[in-house]
Amino acid sequence: MQLMVQDLTNPMLAQIPHVLLASHVGTIMGVETNAMQFYPDASTPEATVHPGIYRRREGTIDLSTLNGPGFGYRLSEIQRALPEPVTVC
């Protein structure tokens, strides 16, 4: 079955599993990744650790910074300030 991977504007960490899926399965024409076009500053903290994922160069992205356990996020290196939770259970 042929597969087309589209991100439908997934910024921040959501971009990573999206591009990993496209890199590991046989796709029709690669991956559509356009979050950086519609939300250019949304992924700034992630782009400091994974610059090649959030910047296209000649129609390609670079996954070489993804390494380690899980999806290779390297969360400890990403300095994203999150708001306090509304509720804690």
mmCIF file of the C-alpha atoms, coordinates in Angstrom:
data_MODEL
# 
_entry.id   MODEL 
# 
loop_
_atom_site.group_PDB 
_atom_site.id 
_atom_site.type_symbol 
_atom_site.label_atom_id 
_atom_site.label_alt_id 
_atom_site.label_comp_id 
_atom_site.label_asym_id 
_atom_site.label_entity_id 
_atom_site.label_seq_id 
_atom_site.pdbx_PDB_ins_code 
_atom_site.Cartn_x 
_atom_site.Cartn_y 
_atom_site.Cartn_z 
_atom_site.occupancy 
_atom_site.B_iso_or_equiv 
_atom_site.pdbx_formal_charge 
_atom_site.auth_seq_id 
_atom_site.auth_comp_id 
_atom_site.auth_asym_id 
_atom_site.auth_atom_id 
_atom_site.pdbx_PDB_model_num 
ATOM 1  C CA . MET A 1 1  ? 0.000  0.000  0.000  1.00 0.00 ? 1  MET A CA 1 
ATOM 2  C CA . GLN A 1 2  ? 1.396  3.389  -0.911 1.00 0.00 ? 2  GLN A CA 1 
ATOM 3  C CA . LEU A 1 3  ? 1.472  6.034  1.782  1.00 0.00 ? 3  LEU A CA 1 
ATOM 4  C CA . MET A 1 4  ? 1.551  9.806  1.743  1.00 0.00 ? 4  MET A CA 1 
ATOM 5  C CA . VAL A 1 5  ? 2.659  11.561 4.941  1.00 0.00 ? 5  VAL A CA 1 
ATOM 6  C CA . GLN A 1 6  ? 1.332  15.060 5.586  1.00 0.00 ? 6  GLN A CA 1 
ATOM 7  C CA . ASP A 1 7  ? 1.888  17.014 8.767  1.00 0.00 ? 7  ASP A CA 1 
ATOM 8  C CA . LEU A 1 8  ? -1.178 19.254 8.549  1.00 0.00 ? 8  LEU A CA 1 
ATOM 9  C CA . THR A 1 9  ? 0.873  21.872 10.380 1.00 0.00 ? 9  THR A CA 1 
ATOM 10 C CA . ASN A 1 10 ? 2.399  19.975 13.313 1.00 0.00 ? 10 ASN A CA 1 
ATOM 11 C CA . PRO A 1 11 ? 4.855  22.309 15.036 1.00 0.00 ? 11 PRO A CA 1 
ATOM 12 C CA . MET A 1 12 ? 7.128  21.682 18.019 1.00 0.00 ? 12 MET A CA 1 
ATOM 13 C CA . LEU A 1 13 ? 7.669  18.057 19.087 1.00 0.00 ? 13 LEU A CA 1 
ATOM 14 C CA . ALA A 1 14 ? 4.743  16.843 16.950 1.00 0.00 ? 14 ALA A CA 1 
ATOM 15 C CA . GLN A 1 15 ? 6.957  17.324 13.898 1.00 0.00 ? 15 GLN A CA 1 
ATOM 16 C CA . ILE A 1 16 ? 9.450  14.660 15.008 1.00 0.00 ? 16 ILE A CA 1 
ATOM 17 C CA . PRO A 1 17 ? 7.347  11.451 14.970 1.00 0.00 ? 17 PRO A CA 1 
ATOM 18 C CA . HIS A 1 18 ? 5.749  12.734 11.781 1.00 0.00 ? 18 HIS A CA 1 
ATOM 19 C CA . VAL A 1 19 ? 9.039  12.969 9.877  1.00 0.00 ? 19 VAL A CA 1 
ATOM 20 C CA . LEU A 1 20 ? 10.335 9.740  11.448 1.00 0.00 ? 20 LEU A CA 1 
ATOM 21 C CA . LEU A 1 21 ? 7.294  7.888  10.118 1.00 0.00 ? 21 LEU A CA 1 
ATOM 22 C CA . ALA A 1 22 ? 7.957  9.233  6.638  1.00 0.00 ? 22 ALA A CA 1 
ATOM 23 C CA . SER A 1 23 ? 11.628 8.277  6.847  1.00 0.00 ? 23 SER A CA 1 
ATOM 24 C CA . HIS A 1 24 ? 10.883 4.646  7.763  1.00 0.00 ? 24 HIS A CA 1 
ATOM 25 C CA . VAL A 1 25 ? 8.044  3.759  5.394  1.00 0.00 ? 25 VAL A CA 1 
ATOM 26 C CA . GLY A 1 26 ? 7.832  3.771  1.630  1.00 0.00 ? 26 GLY A CA 1 
ATOM 27 C CA . THR A 1 27 ? 6.047  7.002  0.808  1.00 0.00 ? 27 THR A CA 1 
ATOM 28 C CA . ILE A 1 28 ? 4.774  8.254  -2.540 1.00 0.00 ? 28 ILE A CA 1 
ATOM 29 C CA . MET A 1 29 ? 6.787  11.474 -2.615 1.00 0.00 ? 29 MET A CA 1 
ATOM 30 C CA . GLY A 1 30 ? 8.454  11.877 0.797  1.00 0.00 ? 30 GLY A CA 1 
ATOM 31 C CA . VAL A 1 31 ? 6.793  14.005 3.447  1.00 0.00 ? 31 VAL A CA 1 
ATOM 32 C CA . GLU A 1 32 ? 4.853  17.249 3.459  1.00 0.00 ? 32 GLU A CA 1 
ATOM 33 C CA . THR A 1 33 ? 6.073  19.427 6.300  1.00 0.00 ? 33 THR A CA 1 
ATOM 34 C CA . ASN A 1 34 ? 4.776  22.964 6.427  1.00 0.00 ? 34 ASN A CA 1 
ATOM 35 C CA . ALA A 1 35 ? 4.476  23.961 10.100 1.00 0.00 ? 35 ALA A CA 1 
ATOM 36 C CA . MET A 1 36 ? 7.526  26.201 9.745  1.00 0.00 ? 36 MET A CA 1 
ATOM 37 C CA . GLN A 1 37 ? 5.720  28.114 7.007  1.00 0.00 ? 37 GLN A CA 1 
ATOM 38 C CA . PHE A 1 38 ? 2.524  28.752 8.971  1.00 0.00 ? 38 PHE A CA 1 
ATOM 39 C CA . TYR A 1 39 ? 3.990  28.955 12.510 1.00 0.00 ? 39 TYR A CA 1 
ATOM 40 C CA . PRO A 1 40 ? 7.604  30.054 11.971 1.00 0.00 ? 40 PRO A CA 1 
ATOM 41 C CA . ASP A 1 41 ? 8.392  30.786 15.638 1.00 0.00 ? 41 ASP A CA 1 
ATOM 42 C CA . ALA A 1 42 ? 6.401  27.973 17.270 1.00 0.00 ? 42 ALA A CA 1 
ATOM 43 C CA . SER A 1 43 ? 9.279  25.488 17.152 1.00 0.00 ? 43 SER A CA 1 
ATOM 44 C CA . THR A 1 44 ? 12.162 27.794 18.084 1.00 0.00 ? 44 THR A CA 1 
ATOM 45 C CA . PRO A 1 45 ? 13.158 25.873 21.260 1.00 0.00 ? 45 PRO A CA 1 
ATOM 46 C CA . GLU A 1 46 ? 13.083 22.538 19.407 1.00 0.00 ? 46 GLU A CA 1 
ATOM 47 C CA . ALA A 1 47 ? 14.982 24.007 16.461 1.00 0.00 ? 47 ALA A CA 1 
ATOM 48 C CA . THR A 1 48 ? 17.926 24.903 18.695 1.00 0.00 ? 48 THR A CA 1 
ATOM 49 C CA . VAL A 1 49 ? 18.484 21.168 19.263 1.00 0.00 ? 49 VAL A CA 1 
ATOM 50 C CA . HIS A 1 50 ? 17.178 19.870 15.908 1.00 0.00 ? 50 HIS A CA 1 
ATOM 51 C CA . PRO A 1 51 ? 17.761 22.701 13.397 1.00 0.00 ? 51 PRO A CA 1 
ATOM 52 C CA . GLY A 1 52 ? 17.599 20.488 10.331 1.00 0.00 ? 52 GLY A CA 1 
ATOM 53 C CA . ILE A 1 53 ? 14.091 19.281 11.100 1.00 0.00 ? 53 ILE A CA 1 
ATOM 54 C CA . TYR A 1 54 ? 12.610 22.769 11.305 1.00 0.00 ? 54 TYR A CA 1 
ATOM 55 C CA . ARG A 1 55 ? 14.389 24.318 8.293  1.00 0.00 ? 55 ARG A CA 1 
ATOM 56 C CA . ARG A 1 56 ? 14.034 22.997 4.776  1.00 0.00 ? 56 ARG A CA 1 
ATOM 57 C CA . ARG A 1 57 ? 17.118 23.194 2.568  1.00 0.00 ? 57 ARG A CA 1 
ATOM 58 C CA . GLU A 1 58 ? 16.578 22.555 -1.127 1.00 0.00 ? 58 GLU A CA 1 
ATOM 59 C CA . GLY A 1 59 ? 13.374 20.688 -0.350 1.00 0.00 ? 59 GLY A CA 1 
ATOM 60 C CA . THR A 1 60 ? 14.857 18.396 2.293  1.00 0.00 ? 60 THR A CA 1 
ATOM 61 C CA . ILE A 1 61 ? 15.117 18.226 6.057  1.00 0.00 ? 61 ILE A CA 1 
ATOM 62 C CA . ASP A 1 62 ? 17.922 16.709 8.136  1.00 0.00 ? 62 ASP A CA 1 
ATOM 63 C CA . LEU A 1 63 ? 17.104 14.071 10.779 1.00 0.00 ? 63 LEU A CA 1 
ATOM 64 C CA . SER A 1 64 ? 20.703 13.495 11.883 1.00 0.00 ? 64 SER A CA 1 
ATOM 65 C CA . THR A 1 65 ? 20.225 15.151 15.304 1.00 0.00 ? 65 THR A CA 1 
ATOM 66 C CA . LEU A 1 66 ? 17.596 12.603 16.338 1.00 0.00 ? 66 LEU A CA 1 
ATOM 67 C CA . ASN A 1 67 ? 19.281 10.051 18.560 1.00 0.00 ? 67 ASN A CA 1 
ATOM 68 C CA . GLY A 1 68 ? 18.837 8.354  21.874 1.00 0.00 ? 68 GLY A CA 1 
ATOM 69 C CA . PRO A 1 69 ? 15.865 6.559  23.382 1.00 0.00 ? 69 PRO A CA 1 
ATOM 70 C CA . GLY A 1 70 ? 12.305 6.832  22.180 1.00 0.00 ? 70 GLY A CA 1 
ATOM 71 C CA . PHE A 1 71 ? 11.866 9.178  19.260 1.00 0.00 ? 71 PHE A CA 1 
ATOM 72 C CA . GLY A 1 72 ? 15.234 10.834 19.879 1.00 0.00 ? 72 GLY A CA 1 
ATOM 73 C CA . TYR A 1 73 ? 13.622 14.050 21.113 1.00 0.00 ? 73 TYR A CA 1 
ATOM 74 C CA . ARG A 1 74 ? 16.508 14.890 23.508 1.00 0.00 ? 74 ARG A CA 1 
ATOM 75 C CA . LEU A 1 75 ? 13.993 16.628 25.771 1.00 0.00 ? 75 LEU A CA 1 
ATOM 76 C CA . SER A 1 76 ? 16.542 17.570 28.420 1.00 0.00 ? 76 SER A CA 1 
ATOM 77 C CA . GLU A 1 77 ? 18.231 19.845 25.866 1.00 0.00 ? 77 GLU A CA 1 
ATOM 78 C CA . ILE A 1 78 ? 15.062 21.629 24.709 1.00 0.00 ? 78 ILE A CA 1 
ATOM 79 C CA . GLN A 1 79 ? 14.388 24.754 26.759 1.00 0.00 ? 79 GLN A CA 1 
ATOM 80 C CA . ARG A 1 80 ? 10.636 25.207 26.326 1.00 0.00 ? 80 ARG A CA 1 
ATOM 81 C CA . ALA A 1 81 ? 8.799  27.172 29.012 1.00 0.00 ? 81 ALA A CA 1 
ATOM 82 C CA . LEU A 1 82 ? 5.382  25.633 29.603 1.00 0.00 ? 82 LEU A CA 1 
ATOM 83 C CA . PRO A 1 83 ? 2.527  27.273 31.529 1.00 0.00 ? 83 PRO A CA 1 
ATOM 84 C CA . GLU A 1 84 ? 1.451  25.866 34.877 1.00 0.00 ? 84 GLU A CA 1 
ATOM 85 C CA . PRO A 1 85 ? -1.241 23.193 34.565 1.00 0.00 ? 85 PRO A CA 1 
ATOM 86 C CA . VAL A 1 86 ? -4.801 24.362 35.109 1.00 0.00 ? 86 VAL A CA 1 
ATOM 87 C CA . THR A 1 87 ? -5.498 21.455 37.398 1.00 0.00 ? 87 THR A CA 1 
ATOM 88 C CA . VAL A 1 88 ? -3.544 18.647 39.032 1.00 0.00 ? 88 VAL A CA 1 
ATOM 89 C CA . CYS A 1 89 ? -5.233 15.345 39.895 1.00 0.00 ? 89 CYS A CA 1 
# 
